[in-house]
């Protein structure tokens, strides 16, 4: 996809979303809940994408990486 088409695709997607919301206006509670879930997922995805690299290292680490278990204690 050419970079010149990206704004056109974004505008088309936005317009399509507006049409869907307008068509489902009688089911406002369902649309609101769906949009809230999508917004929450978007915030989580952005947060994960912007997390520092060290956070990813700690997320993949095991307990043994942070604690020294001494056999004499047990």
Chimera marker file (.cmm) of the C-alpha trace (Angstrom):
<marker_set name="trace">
<marker id="1" x="0.000" y="0.000" z="0.000" r="1" g="1" b="0" radius="0.5"/>
<marker id="2" x="1.356" y="3.366" z="-0.952" r="1" g="1" b="0" radius="0.5"/>
<marker id="3" x="1.819" y="6.016" z="1.727" r="1" g="1" b="0" radius="0.5"/>
<marker id="4" x="-0.490" y="8.303" z="-0.242" r="1" g="1" b="0" radius="0.5"/>
<marker id="5" x="-3.345" y="5.858" z="0.255" r="1" g="1" b="0" radius="0.5"/>
<marker id="6" x="-2.982" y="5.595" z="4.044" r="1" g="1" b="0" radius="0.5"/>
<marker id="7" x="-4.983" y="8.791" z="4.807" r="1" g="1" b="0" radius="0.5"/>
<marker id="8" x="-7.681" y="7.713" z="2.359" r="1" g="1" b="0" radius="0.5"/>
<marker id="9" x="-7.895" y="4.278" z="3.991" r="1" g="1" b="0" radius="0.5"/>
<marker id="10" x="-8.060" y="5.876" z="7.451" r="1" g="1" b="0" radius="0.5"/>
<marker id="11" x="-10.853" y="8.201" z="6.337" r="1" g="1" b="0" radius="0.5"/>
<marker id="12" x="-12.757" y="5.313" z="4.770" r="1" g="1" b="0" radius="0.5"/>
<marker id="13" x="-12.416" y="3.212" z="7.925" r="1" g="1" b="0" radius="0.5"/>
<marker id="14" x="-13.545" y="6.129" z="10.098" r="1" g="1" b="0" radius="0.5"/>
<marker id="15" x="-16.563" y="6.739" z="7.840" r="1" g="1" b="0" radius="0.5"/>
<marker id="16" x="-17.444" y="3.047" z="7.883" r="1" g="1" b="0" radius="0.5"/>
<marker id="17" x="-17.241" y="3.052" z="11.690" r="1" g="1" b="0" radius="0.5"/>
<marker id="18" x="-19.537" y="6.055" z="11.850" r="1" g="1" b="0" radius="0.5"/>
<marker id="19" x="-22.023" y="4.320" z="9.566" r="1" g="1" b="0" radius="0.5"/>
<marker id="20" x="-21.982" y="1.189" z="11.751" r="1" g="1" b="0" radius="0.5"/>
<marker id="21" x="-22.504" y="3.241" z="14.917" r="1" g="1" b="0" radius="0.5"/>
<marker id="22" x="-25.310" y="5.188" z="13.253" r="1" g="1" b="0" radius="0.5"/>
<marker id="23" x="-26.974" y="1.980" z="12.040" r="1" g="1" b="0" radius="0.5"/>
<marker id="24" x="-26.803" y="0.470" z="15.534" r="1" g="1" b="0" radius="0.5"/>
<marker id="25" x="-28.002" y="3.549" z="17.417" r="1" g="1" b="0" radius="0.5"/>
<marker id="26" x="-31.027" y="1.620" z="18.709" r="1" g="1" b="0" radius="0.5"/>
<marker id="27" x="-28.601" y="-0.691" z="20.510" r="1" g="1" b="0" radius="0.5"/>
<marker id="28" x="-26.600" y="2.070" z="22.155" r="1" g="1" b="0" radius="0.5"/>
<marker id="29" x="-25.757" y="0.054" z="25.268" r="1" g="1" b="0" radius="0.5"/>
<marker id="30" x="-24.143" y="-2.736" z="23.221" r="1" g="1" b="0" radius="0.5"/>
<marker id="31" x="-22.260" y="-0.255" z="21.029" r="1" g="1" b="0" radius="0.5"/>
<marker id="32" x="-21.021" y="1.618" z="24.103" r="1" g="1" b="0" radius="0.5"/>
<marker id="33" x="-19.806" y="-1.566" z="25.779" r="1" g="1" b="0" radius="0.5"/>
<marker id="34" x="-18.084" y="-2.737" z="22.605" r="1" g="1" b="0" radius="0.5"/>
<marker id="35" x="-16.347" y="0.599" z="22.083" r="1" g="1" b="0" radius="0.5"/>
<marker id="36" x="-15.260" y="0.654" z="25.734" r="1" g="1" b="0" radius="0.5"/>
<marker id="37" x="-13.724" y="-2.808" z="25.384" r="1" g="1" b="0" radius="0.5"/>
<marker id="38" x="-11.955" y="-1.822" z="22.171" r="1" g="1" b="0" radius="0.5"/>
<marker id="39" x="-10.622" y="1.365" z="23.779" r="1" g="1" b="0" radius="0.5"/>
<marker id="40" x="-9.345" y="-0.637" z="26.763" r="1" g="1" b="0" radius="0.5"/>
<marker id="41" x="-7.585" y="-3.108" z="24.474" r="1" g="1" b="0" radius="0.5"/>
<marker id="42" x="-6.069" y="-0.247" z="22.495" r="1" g="1" b="0" radius="0.5"/>
<marker id="43" x="-4.724" y="1.399" z="25.653" r="1" g="1" b="0" radius="0.5"/>
<marker id="44" x="-3.258" y="-1.926" z="26.813" r="1" g="1" b="0" radius="0.5"/>
<marker id="45" x="-1.625" y="-2.545" z="23.437" r="1" g="1" b="0" radius="0.5"/>
<marker id="46" x="-0.104" y="0.943" z="23.377" r="1" g="1" b="0" radius="0.5"/>
<marker id="47" x="1.108" y="0.492" z="26.946" r="1" g="1" b="0" radius="0.5"/>
<marker id="48" x="2.770" y="-2.812" z="26.115" r="1" g="1" b="0" radius="0.5"/>
<marker id="49" x="4.310" y="-1.395" z="22.950" r="1" g="1" b="0" radius="0.5"/>
<marker id="50" x="5.728" y="1.597" z="24.842" r="1" g="1" b="0" radius="0.5"/>
<marker id="51" x="7.003" y="-0.434" z="27.802" r="1" g="1" b="0" radius="0.5"/>
<marker id="52" x="10.725" y="-0.244" z="28.380" r="1" g="1" b="0" radius="0.5"/>
<marker id="53" x="12.838" y="-3.195" z="27.306" r="1" g="1" b="0" radius="0.5"/>
<marker id="54" x="13.771" y="-4.020" z="30.884" r="1" g="1" b="0" radius="0.5"/>
<marker id="55" x="10.095" y="-4.594" z="31.672" r="1" g="1" b="0" radius="0.5"/>
<marker id="56" x="9.939" y="-7.253" z="28.969" r="1" g="1" b="0" radius="0.5"/>
<marker id="57" x="13.056" y="-8.859" z="30.444" r="1" g="1" b="0" radius="0.5"/>
<marker id="58" x="11.473" y="-9.000" z="33.895" r="1" g="1" b="0" radius="0.5"/>
<marker id="59" x="8.233" y="-10.322" z="32.482" r="1" g="1" b="0" radius="0.5"/>
<marker id="60" x="10.052" y="-13.263" z="30.901" r="1" g="1" b="0" radius="0.5"/>
<marker id="61" x="12.239" y="-13.905" z="33.958" r="1" g="1" b="0" radius="0.5"/>
<marker id="62" x="11.667" y="-16.652" z="36.481" r="1" g="1" b="0" radius="0.5"/>
<marker id="63" x="11.691" y="-16.513" z="40.276" r="1" g="1" b="0" radius="0.5"/>
<marker id="64" x="15.216" y="-17.976" z="40.336" r="1" g="1" b="0" radius="0.5"/>
<marker id="65" x="16.505" y="-14.859" z="38.572" r="1" g="1" b="0" radius="0.5"/>
<marker id="66" x="15.472" y="-12.667" z="41.519" r="1" g="1" b="0" radius="0.5"/>
<marker id="67" x="15.715" y="-14.903" z="44.590" r="1" g="1" b="0" radius="0.5"/>
<marker id="68" x="18.574" y="-16.962" z="45.906" r="1" g="1" b="0" radius="0.5"/>
<marker id="69" x="17.243" y="-20.112" z="47.506" r="1" g="1" b="0" radius="0.5"/>
<marker id="70" x="19.633" y="-21.425" z="50.151" r="1" g="1" b="0" radius="0.5"/>
<marker id="71" x="19.337" y="-25.158" z="50.711" r="1" g="1" b="0" radius="0.5"/>
<marker id="72" x="20.568" y="-24.814" z="54.317" r="1" g="1" b="0" radius="0.5"/>
<marker id="73" x="17.367" y="-22.956" z="55.262" r="1" g="1" b="0" radius="0.5"/>
<marker id="74" x="15.192" y="-25.875" z="54.256" r="1" g="1" b="0" radius="0.5"/>
<link id1="1" id2="2" r="1" g="1" b="0" radius="0.2"/>
<link id1="2" id2="3" r="1" g="1" b="0" radius="0.2"/>
<link id1="3" id2="4" r="1" g="1" b="0" radius="0.2"/>
<link id1="4" id2="5" r="1" g="1" b="0" radius="0.2"/>
<link id1="5" id2="6" r="1" g="1" b="0" radius="0.2"/>
<link id1="6" id2="7" r="1" g="1" b="0" radius="0.2"/>
<link id1="7" id2="8" r="1" g="1" b="0" radius="0.2"/>
<link id1="8" id2="9" r="1" g="1" b="0" radius="0.2"/>
<link id1="9" id2="10" r="1" g="1" b="0" radius="0.2"/>
<link id1="10" id2="11" r="1" g="1" b="0" radius="0.2"/>
<link id1="11" id2="12" r="1" g="1" b="0" radius="0.2"/>
<link id1="12" id2="13" r="1" g="1" b="0" radius="0.2"/>
<link id1="13" id2="14" r="1" g="1" b="0" radius="0.2"/>
<link id1="14" id2="15" r="1" g="1" b="0" radius="0.2"/>
<link id1="15" id2="16" r="1" g="1" b="0" radius="0.2"/>
<link id1="16" id2="17" r="1" g="1" b="0" radius="0.2"/>
<link id1="17" id2="18" r="1" g="1" b="0" radius="0.2"/>
<link id1="18" id2="19" r="1" g="1" b="0" radius="0.2"/>
<link id1="19" id2="20" r="1" g="1" b="0" radius="0.2"/>
<link id1="20" id2="21" r="1" g="1" b="0" radius="0.2"/>
<link id1="21" id2="22" r="1" g="1" b="0" radius="0.2"/>
<link id1="22" id2="23" r="1" g="1" b="0" radius="0.2"/>
<link id1="23" id2="24" r="1" g="1" b="0" radius="0.2"/>
<link id1="24" id2="25" r="1" g="1" b="0" radius="0.2"/>
<link id1="25" id2="26" r="1" g="1" b="0" radius="0.2"/>
<link id1="26" id2="27" r="1" g="1" b="0" radius="0.2"/>
<link id1="27" id2="28" r="1" g="1" b="0" radius="0.2"/>
<link id1="28" id2="29" r="1" g="1" b="0" radius="0.2"/>
<link id1="29" id2="30" r="1" g="1" b="0" radius="0.2"/>
<link id1="30" id2="31" r="1" g="1" b="0" radius="0.2"/>
<link id1="31" id2="32" r="1" g="1" b="0" radius="0.2"/>
<link id1="32" id2="33" r="1" g="1" b="0" radius="0.2"/>
<link id1="33" id2="34" r="1" g="1" b="0" radius="0.2"/>
<link id1="34" id2="35" r="1" g="1" b="0" radius="0.2"/>
<link id1="35" id2="36" r="1" g="1" b="0" radius="0.2"/>
<link id1="36" id2="37" r="1" g="1" b="0" radius="0.2"/>
<link id1="37" id2="38" r="1" g="1" b="0" radius="0.2"/>
<link id1="38" id2="39" r="1" g="1" b="0" radius="0.2"/>
<link id1="39" id2="40" r="1" g="1" b="0" radius="0.2"/>
<link id1="40" id2="41" r="1" g="1" b="0" radius="0.2"/>
<link id1="41" id2="42" r="1" g="1" b="0" radius="0.2"/>
<link id1="42" id2="43" r="1" g="1" b="0" radius="0.2"/>
<link id1="43" id2="44" r="1" g="1" b="0" radius="0.2"/>
<link id1="44" id2="45" r="1" g="1" b="0" radius="0.2"/>
<link id1="45" id2="46" r="1" g="1" b="0" radius="0.2"/>
<link id1="46" id2="47" r="1" g="1" b="0" radius="0.2"/>
<link id1="47" id2="48" r="1" g="1" b="0" radius="0.2"/>
<link id1="48" id2="49" r="1" g="1" b="0" radius="0.2"/>
<link id1="49" id2="50" r="1" g="1" b="0" radius="0.2"/>
<link id1="50" id2="51" r="1" g="1" b="0" radius="0.2"/>
<link id1="51" id2="52" r="1" g="1" b="0" radius="0.2"/>
<link id1="52" id2="53" r="1" g="1" b="0" radius="0.2"/>
<link id1="53" id2="54" r="1" g="1" b="0" radius="0.2"/>
<link id1="54" id2="55" r="1" g="1" b="0" radius="0.2"/>
<link id1="55" id2="56" r="1" g="1" b="0" radius="0.2"/>
<link id1="56" id2="57" r="1" g="1" b="0" radius="0.2"/>
<link id1="57" id2="58" r="1" g="1" b="0" radius="0.2"/>
<link id1="58" id2="59" r="1" g="1" b="0" radius="0.2"/>
<link id1="59" id2="60" r="1" g="1" b="0" radius="0.2"/>
<link id1="60" id2="61" r="1" g="1" b="0" radius="0.2"/>
<link id1="61" id2="62" r="1" g="1" b="0" radius="0.2"/>
<link id1="62" id2="63" r="1" g="1" b="0" radius="0.2"/>
<link id1="63" id2="64" r="1" g="1" b="0" radius="0.2"/>
<link id1="64" id2="65" r="1" g="1" b="0" radius="0.2"/>
<link id1="65" id2="66" r="1" g="1" b="0" radius="0.2"/>
<link id1="66" id2="67" r="1" g="1" b="0" radius="0.2"/>
<link id1="67" id2="68" r="1" g="1" b="0" radius="0.2"/>
<link id1="68" id2="69" r="1" g="1" b="0" radius="0.2"/>
<link id1="69" id2="70" r="1" g="1" b="0" radius="0.2"/>
<link id1="70" id2="71" r="1" g="1" b="0" radius="0.2"/>
<link id1="71" id2="72" r="1" g="1" b="0" radius="0.2"/>
<link id1="72" id2="73" r="1" g="1" b="0" radius="0.2"/>
<link id1="73" id2="74" r="1" g="1" b="0" radius="0.2"/>
</marker_set>
